[in-house]
Amino acid sequence: MTIIDSYIYDLNQFTESKNFWQASLLKQLEGLNYEQALYKPFPDRHCIWEIVRHISYWKHWALTYVKEGIALNAKQDNWTALPEVLNDEAWHSDLQRLTKLSEDCKETASKIGDELFTSDEEKIIFFRQLLYHDCYHSGQIGLIRVMQGLKPVE
């Protein structure tokens, strides 16, 4: 297995499959309805849906930066507002966007190849470290699930 193959394997494990530490990001989200995705443990904290949109934003940001060399305005768009209409259709639309962006990240990592680990370019390093960002927020999602009384994802 090459270095980049190992990285893509880890992306799969932590995004959609099973790893040694926690349920993957997409598994944490499977089966949640929009009301569960809107639950906030405290009024000034983020709900799962907001976290999903935040993760998607950073994937989009990193893909744009690494592919086009454009650093988007992160301060303006980092935590975007929820859609005007809050329902299962809108929730599933955001889940589909996250899934698509995750696939795009794997494809892009494959194209970058081993340079993902040898480059000192900021855009490459930032892109590589998306995995850590996703893991952090996946843990938050797991905790918010538990706070709602939902069973942990195995």
PyRosetta script that sets phi, psi and omega in degrees:
from pyrosetta import init, pose_from_sequence

init()
pose = pose_from_sequence("MTIIDSYIYDLNQFTESKNFWQASLLKQLEGLNYEQALYKPFPDRHCIWEIVRHISYWKHWALTYVKEGIALNAKQDNWTALPEVLNDEAWHSDLQRLTKLSEDCKETASKIGDELFTSDEEKIIFFRQLLYHDCYHSGQIGLIRVMQGLKPVE")
pose.set_psi(1, 131.7)
pose.set_omega(1, 178.4)
pose.set_phi(2, -77.5)
pose.set_psi(2, 170.2)
pose.set_omega(2, 178.5)
pose.set_phi(3, -60.4)
pose.set_psi(3, -46.3)
pose.set_omega(3, -177.6)
pose.set_phi(4, -68.3)
pose.set_psi(4, -34.5)
pose.set_omega(4, 175.6)
pose.set_phi(5, -61.6)
pose.set_psi(5, -39.0)
pose.set_omega(5, 178.2)
pose.set_phi(6, -63.9)
pose.set_psi(6, -42.5)
pose.set_omega(6, 179.5)
pose.set_phi(7, -63.8)
pose.set_psi(7, -45.3)
pose.set_omega(7, -180.0)
pose.set_phi(8, -65.3)
pose.set_psi(8, -35.9)
pose.set_omega(8, 174.3)
pose.set_phi(9, -59.2)
pose.set_psi(9, -46.9)
pose.set_omega(9, 178.0)
pose.set_phi(10, -62.5)
pose.set_psi(10, -41.3)
pose.set_omega(10, 176.4)
pose.set_phi(11, -56.4)
pose.set_psi(11, -45.6)
pose.set_omega(11, 178.2)
pose.set_phi(12, -60.9)
pose.set_psi(12, -45.6)
pose.set_omega(12, -177.3)
pose.set_phi(13, -61.8)
pose.set_psi(13, -41.4)
pose.set_omega(13, -175.3)
pose.set_phi(14, -91.2)
pose.set_psi(14, -14.8)
pose.set_omega(14, 179.3)
pose.set_phi(15, -96.8)
pose.set_psi(15, -45.0)
pose.set_omega(15, -171.5)
pose.set_phi(16, -136.3)
pose.set_psi(16, -8.8)
pose.set_omega(16, -173.9)
pose.set_phi(17, -111.1)
pose.set_psi(17, -131.0)
pose.set_omega(17, -179.1)
pose.set_phi(18, -134.9)
pose.set_psi(18, 139.1)
pose.set_omega(18, 178.8)
pose.set_phi(19, -130.7)
pose.set_psi(19, -178.0)
pose.set_omega(19, -175.9)
pose.set_phi(20, -77.8)
pose.set_psi(20, -16.7)
pose.set_omega(20, -167.6)
pose.set_phi(21, -103.5)
pose.set_psi(21, -47.6)
pose.set_omega(21, -174.6)
pose.set_phi(22, -156.2)
pose.set_psi(22, 168.4)
pose.set_omega(22, 173.8)
pose.set_phi(23, -63.4)
pose.set_psi(23, 146.7)
pose.set_omega(23, -179.0)
pose.set_phi(24, -67.1)
pose.set_psi(24, 162.4)
pose.set_omega(24, -177.7)
pose.set_phi(25, -54.2)
pose.set_psi(25, -53.1)
pose.set_omega(25, -176.0)
pose.set_phi(26, -70.3)
pose.set_psi(26, -30.8)
pose.set_omega(26, 176.3)
pose.set_phi(27, -66.7)
pose.set_psi(27, -35.0)
pose.set_omega(27, 177.8)
pose.set_phi(28, -62.6)
pose.set_psi(28, -26.3)
pose.set_omega(28, -174.2)
pose.set_phi(29, -96.1)
pose.set_psi(29, -18.6)
pose.set_omega(29, -178.8)
pose.set_phi(30, -57.1)
pose.set_psi(30, 132.8)
pose.set_omega(30, 174.1)
pose.set_phi(31, 79.8)
pose.set_psi(31, -4.6)
pose.set_omega(31, 177.2)
pose.set_phi(32, -75.1)
pose.set_psi(32, 138.6)
pose.set_omega(32, 173.1)
pose.set_phi(33, -93.9)
pose.set_psi(33, 172.5)
pose.set_omega(33, -174.7)
pose.set_phi(34, -64.4)
pose.set_psi(34, -31.8)
pose.set_omega(34, 179.2)
pose.set_phi(35, -67.2)
pose.set_psi(35, -40.2)
pose.set_omega(35, 175.9)
pose.set_phi(36, -66.1)
pose.set_psi(36, -36.3)
pose.set_omega(36, 179.3)
pose.set_phi(37, -69.3)
pose.set_psi(37, -21.3)
pose.set_omega(37, -179.9)
pose.set_phi(38, -90.5)
pose.set_psi(38, -10.2)
pose.set_omega(38, -177.4)
pose.set_phi(39, -59.8)
pose.set_psi(39, 131.3)
pose.set_omega(39, 176.0)
pose.set_phi(40, -118.9)
pose.set_psi(40, 129.6)
pose.set_omega(40, 178.5)
pose.set_phi(41, -65.4)
pose.set_psi(41, -29.6)
pose.set_omega(41, 177.0)
pose.set_phi(42, -146.5)
pose.set_psi(42, 150.1)
pose.set_omega(42, -175.1)
pose.set_phi(43, -56.0)
pose.set_psi(43, -32.8)
pose.set_omega(43, -175.6)
pose.set_phi(44, -95.7)
pose.set_psi(44, 15.6)
pose.set_omega(44, 178.4)
pose.set_phi(45, -108.1)
pose.set_psi(45, 163.4)
pose.set_omega(45, -179.7)
pose.set_phi(46, -84.5)
pose.set_psi(46, 146.4)
pose.set_omega(46, 174.1)
pose.set_phi(47, -90.8)
pose.set_psi(47, 170.4)
pose.set_omega(47, -179.6)
pose.set_phi(48, -57.9)
pose.set_psi(48, -41.7)
pose.set_omega(48, -177.8)
pose.set_phi(49, -61.6)
pose.set_psi(49, -43.5)
pose.set_omega(49, 177.8)
pose.set_phi(50, -63.2)
pose.set_psi(50, -39.1)
pose.set_omega(50, 178.7)
pose.set_phi(51, -64.9)
pose.set_psi(51, -41.2)
pose.set_omega(51, 177.9)
pose.set_phi(52, -60.1)
pose.set_psi(52, -44.1)
pose.set_omega(52, 179.1)
pose.set_phi(53, -65.9)
pose.set_psi(53, -36.2)
pose.set_omega(53, 177.4)
pose.set_phi(54, -64.8)
pose.set_psi(54, -46.3)
pose.set_omega(54, 178.3)
pose.set_phi(55, -61.3)
pose.set_psi(55, -44.7)
pose.set_omega(55, 179.1)
pose.set_phi(56, -61.3)
pose.set_psi(56, -41.4)
pose.set_omega(56, 179.5)
pose.set_phi(57, -58.9)
pose.set_psi(57, -46.9)
pose.set_omega(57, -177.1)
pose.set_phi(58, -69.0)
pose.set_psi(58, -31.2)
pose.set_omega(58, 173.7)
pose.set_phi(59, -64.9)
pose.set_psi(59, -46.6)
pose.set_omega(59, 177.7)
pose.set_phi(60, -60.3)
pose.set_psi(60, -44.7)
pose.set_omega(60, -179.9)
pose.set_phi(61, -58.9)
pose.set_psi(61, -49.6)
pose.set_omega(61, -177.3)
pose.set_phi(62, -65.9)
pose.set_psi(62, -39.8)
pose.set_omega(62, 178.2)
pose.set_phi(63, -64.6)
pose.set_psi(63, -41.3)
pose.set_omega(63, 178.4)
pose.set_phi(64, -64.0)
pose.set_psi(64, -42.6)
pose.set_omega(64, -179.3)
pose.set_phi(65, -64.9)
pose.set_psi(65, -47.3)
pose.set_omega(65, -175.9)
pose.set_phi(66, -74.1)
pose.set_psi(66, -33.6)
pose.set_omega(66, -178.0)
pose.set_phi(67, -84.4)
pose.set_psi(67, -39.5)
pose.set_omega(67, -172.3)
pose.set_phi(68, -113.7)
pose.set_psi(68, -9.2)
pose.set_omega(68, -178.2)
pose.set_phi(69, 73.2)
pose.set_psi(69, 17.0)
pose.set_omega(69, -178.1)
pose.set_phi(70, -104.8)
pose.set_psi(70, 122.5)
pose.set_omega(70, 174.6)
pose.set_phi(71, -94.1)
pose.set_psi(71, 110.9)
pose.set_omega(71, -178.9)
pose.set_phi(72, -70.5)
pose.set_psi(72, 168.7)
pose.set_omega(72, -179.0)
pose.set_phi(73, -79.1)
pose.set_psi(73, 91.0)
pose.set_omega(73, -175.2)
pose.set_phi(74, -66.6)
pose.set_psi(74, -34.9)
pose.set_omega(74, -178.5)
pose.set_phi(75, -65.0)
pose.set_psi(75, -34.1)
pose.set_omega(75, -178.0)
pose.set_phi(76, -77.8)
pose.set_psi(76, -37.5)
pose.set_omega(76, -169.0)
pose.set_phi(77, -114.3)
pose.set_psi(77, 4.3)
pose.set_omega(77, -174.4)
pose.set_phi(78, -56.3)
pose.set_psi(78, -52.8)
pose.set_omega(78, 178.0)
pose.set_phi(79, -116.9)
pose.set_psi(79, 89.1)
pose.set_omega(79, -177.2)
pose.set_phi(80, -77.7)
pose.set_psi(80, 154.5)
pose.set_omega(80, 178.7)
pose.set_phi(81, -66.5)
pose.set_psi(81, 152.4)
pose.set_omega(81, 175.1)
pose.set_phi(82, -67.5)
pose.set_psi(82, 160.0)
pose.set_omega(82, 178.6)
pose.set_phi(83, -60.6)
pose.set_psi(83, 157.3)
pose.set_omega(83, 178.7)
pose.set_phi(84, -62.2)
pose.set_psi(84, -41.7)
pose.set_omega(84, 179.3)
pose.set_phi(85, -98.6)
pose.set_psi(85, 119.4)
pose.set_omega(85, -179.7)
pose.set_phi(86, -104.1)
pose.set_psi(86, 104.1)
pose.set_omega(86, 179.0)
pose.set_phi(87, -152.7)
pose.set_psi(87, 177.1)
pose.set_omega(87, -178.0)
pose.set_phi(88, -63.0)
pose.set_psi(88, -33.8)
pose.set_omega(88, 179.4)
pose.set_phi(89, -63.1)
pose.set_psi(89, -46.3)
pose.set_omega(89, 179.1)
pose.set_phi(90, -66.1)
pose.set_psi(90, -40.3)
pose.set_omega(90, 178.3)
pose.set_phi(91, -61.1)
pose.set_psi(91, -47.2)
pose.set_omega(91, -179.0)
pose.set_phi(92, -67.7)
pose.set_psi(92, -29.9)
pose.set_omega(92, 174.9)
pose.set_phi(93, -63.2)
pose.set_psi(93, -43.7)
pose.set_omega(93, 177.8)
pose.set_phi(94, -67.7)
pose.set_psi(94, -34.6)
pose.set_omega(94, 176.0)
pose.set_phi(95, -65.5)
pose.set_psi(95, -40.1)
pose.set_omega(95, 177.8)
pose.set_phi(96, -64.4)
pose.set_psi(96, -38.7)
pose.set_omega(96, 177.9)
pose.set_phi(97, -63.1)
pose.set_psi(97, -44.1)
pose.set_omega(97, 178.7)
pose.set_phi(98, -61.9)
pose.set_psi(98, -43.2)
pose.set_omega(98, 178.7)
pose.set_phi(99, -62.0)
pose.set_psi(99, -44.7)
pose.set_omega(99, 179.2)
pose.set_phi(100, -63.0)
pose.set_psi(100, -44.9)
pose.set_omega(100, 179.4)
pose.set_phi(101, -63.6)
pose.set_psi(101, -36.5)
pose.set_omega(101, 177.5)
pose.set_phi(102, -63.8)
pose.set_psi(102, -41.8)
pose.set_omega(102, 176.4)
pose.set_phi(103, -63.8)
pose.set_psi(103, -42.8)
pose.set_omega(103, 178.1)
pose.set_phi(104, -60.2)
pose.set_psi(104, -37.0)
pose.set_omega(104, 179.0)
pose.set_phi(105, -65.2)
pose.set_psi(105, -41.9)
pose.set_omega(105, 178.5)
pose.set_phi(106, -64.1)
pose.set_psi(106, -44.2)
pose.set_omega(106, 178.7)
pose.set_phi(107, -61.8)
pose.set_psi(107, -42.4)
pose.set_omega(107, -179.3)
pose.set_phi(108, -67.6)
pose.set_psi(108, -41.8)
pose.set_omega(108, 177.1)
pose.set_phi(109, -59.7)
pose.set_psi(109, -41.1)
pose.set_omega(109, 179.0)
pose.set_phi(110, -62.3)
pose.set_psi(110, -41.3)
pose.set_omega(110, 179.2)
pose.set_phi(111, -68.2)
pose.set_psi(111, -37.5)
pose.set_omega(111, 178.9)
pose.set_phi(112, -66.8)
pose.set_psi(112, -37.8)
pose.set_omega(112, 178.0)
pose.set_phi(113, 72.3)
pose.set_psi(113, -154.1)
pose.set_omega(113, -175.4)
pose.set_phi(114, -64.0)
pose.set_psi(114, -15.9)
pose.set_omega(114, 175.7)
pose.set_phi(115, -58.8)
pose.set_psi(115, -22.3)
pose.set_omega(115, 177.5)
pose.set_phi(116, -56.2)
pose.set_psi(116, -25.8)
pose.set_omega(116, -178.2)
pose.set_phi(117, -110.8)
pose.set_psi(117, -8.3)
pose.set_omega(117, -178.2)
pose.set_phi(118, -109.9)
pose.set_psi(118, -16.8)
pose.set_omega(118, -177.6)
pose.set_phi(119, -78.4)
pose.set_psi(119, 144.3)
pose.set_omega(119, 172.8)
pose.set_phi(120, -104.4)
pose.set_psi(120, 12.4)
pose.set_omega(120, 176.8)
pose.set_phi(121, -70.4)
pose.set_psi(121, 134.0)
pose.set_omega(121, -178.5)
pose.set_phi(122, -55.8)
pose.set_psi(122, -43.6)
pose.set_omega(122, -176.4)
pose.set_phi(123, -64.3)
pose.set_psi(123, -33.7)
pose.set_omega(123, 178.5)
pose.set_phi(124, -72.4)
pose.set_psi(124, -45.5)
pose.set_omega(124, 179.4)
pose.set_phi(125, -61.6)
pose.set_psi(125, -45.9)
pose.set_omega(125, 179.6)
pose.set_phi(126, -58.5)
pose.set_psi(126, -46.9)
pose.set_omega(126, -179.6)
pose.set_phi(127, -60.3)
pose.set_psi(127, -45.3)
pose.set_omega(127, -179.5)
pose.set_phi(128, -59.6)
pose.set_psi(128, -37.2)
pose.set_omega(128, -174.4)
pose.set_phi(129, -82.4)
pose.set_psi(129, 1.4)
pose.set_omega(129, 173.6)
pose.set_phi(130, -55.2)
pose.set_psi(130, -33.9)
pose.set_omega(130, -179.3)
pose.set_phi(131, -56.7)
pose.set_psi(131, -41.3)
pose.set_omega(131, -179.6)
pose.set_phi(132, -68.0)
pose.set_psi(132, -39.2)
pose.set_omega(132, 177.7)
pose.set_phi(133, -61.5)
pose.set_psi(133, -46.4)
pose.set_omega(133, 179.6)
pose.set_phi(134, -61.8)
pose.set_psi(134, -42.2)
pose.set_omega(134, -179.3)
pose.set_phi(135, -63.4)
pose.set_psi(135, -42.0)
pose.set_omega(135, 178.7)
pose.set_phi(136, -57.7)
pose.set_psi(136, -50.8)
pose.set_omega(136, -177.2)
pose.set_phi(137, -73.0)
pose.set_psi(137, -28.0)
pose.set_omega(137, 174.5)
pose.set_phi(138, -62.4)
pose.set_psi(138, -39.0)
pose.set_omega(138, 175.7)
pose.set_phi(139, -62.9)
pose.set_psi(139, -40.6)
pose.set_omega(139, 176.6)
pose.set_phi(140, -61.2)
pose.set_psi(140, -43.2)
pose.set_omega(140, -179.9)
pose.set_phi(141, -61.4)
pose.set_psi(141, -43.0)
pose.set_omega(141, 178.0)
pose.set_phi(142, -59.5)
pose.set_psi(142, -41.1)
pose.set_omega(142, 179.2)
pose.set_phi(143, -67.0)
pose.set_psi(143, -42.3)
pose.set_omega(143, 179.2)
pose.set_phi(144, -64.8)
pose.set_psi(144, -35.1)
pose.set_omega(144, 175.0)
pose.set_phi(145, -60.0)
pose.set_psi(145, -48.0)
pose.set_omega(145, -178.2)
pose.set_phi(146, -63.0)
pose.set_psi(146, -39.1)
pose.set_omega(146, -179.7)
pose.set_phi(147, -63.6)
pose.set_psi(147, -22.5)
pose.set_omega(147, 177.1)
pose.set_phi(148, -88.1)
pose.set_psi(148, -4.1)
pose.set_omega(148, -177.6)
pose.set_phi(149, 85.8)
pose.set_psi(149, 10.3)
pose.set_omega(149, 178.5)
pose.set_phi(150, -78.2)
pose.set_psi(150, 148.6)
pose.set_omega(150, 178.5)
pose.set_phi(151, -68.0)
pose.set_psi(151, 143.8)
pose.set_omega(151, 174.1)
pose.set_phi(152, -62.5)
pose.set_psi(152, 150.8)
pose.set_omega(152, 177.9)
pose.set_phi(153, -83.8)
pose.set_psi(153, 130.8)
pose.set_omega(153, 179.6)
pose.set_phi(154, -87.8)
pose.dump_pdb("model.pdb")
